[in-house]
């Protein structure tokens, strides 16, 4: 553990070990990483391939007939420049001075706790960025700006779109007496046609709390509300998602997953500072289908980064102490190069409800 002046601080290797220990806790309860797990690959760009759909029926040959040769299936290759992200927090002279242990005026200060505190903040911001990108990708498009100011988002530096499937409800779910969520899910199930995916049992439908409340409180006797009689002929009361999911599952519909997490805007993303921005917008349902081989829809891939030892792929975390510089300061850095890789966009249906 190096020493600068009277302050001790973790080495880069020690800081990476701390980050690896913290990440599983910070990633917990974020279902986006069940859909788009974080991976690493020693490449400079995001590159992936996808076979074209298999088409047609086997040709008739007949006895003693020659079989017909099929053309090779085409392969589509995609190449995207990854996003380059990074930021740091500075522990300045004041912060280091006031954090000195009371009554120990001459002793060295262990700033590990201060650094770990800032590291948690940086790691959370990293995961929030990745999660925000992930949910936007599953809605069909994402963009990242330079950050700008509290009144401007700055210029868009990265943007991309994906061919996810879409569905719009004829009646919004907020119109409780006439909305048809059960019918809507039955129509989404048909979106499997032409694609190797199942949007019924085994699929998951992600929505925020407001959208889930509209679903639970549906009062259309010709739709979901009318299907309350499912068990032993007795009507059940829809007062939680578990009961709704029992009815939906019994009828081959996706499992509802309520997810209302988001982030507080700092005013540089087009929202007013302090605004709570849910990752999944109101009146939006993201249905992720189940593929026959259990393949993932995609991943968030981190690529090669010169800020890591040996240019290794993945995120970097560093403590930097400017040399020959007064007043003293310590910088805690975190960043990564990466972006979304979506192999099966047609396995996602975005419902506007």
Secondary structure, 3 states (H helix, E strand, C coil): CCEECCEECCCHHHHHHHHHHHHHHHHCCCCHHHHEEEEECCCCCEEEEEECCCCCCCCCCCCCCCCCCCCCCCEEEEEECCEEEEEEEEECHHHHHHCCCCCCCCCCEECHHHHHHHHHHHHHHHHHHHHHHHHHHHCCEEEEECCCECCECCCEEEEEECCCEEEECCCCCCCCCCCCHHHHHHHHHHHHCCCCCECCCCCEEEECHHHHHHHHCCCCCCCCHHHCEEECCEECCCCCHHHHHHHHHHCCCCEEEECCCEEECCCCCCCCCCCEEECCCCCEEEEECECCCCCCCEEEEECECCCCHHHCECCEEEEECCCCCCCCCEEEEEEEEEEEEECCHHHEEEEEC
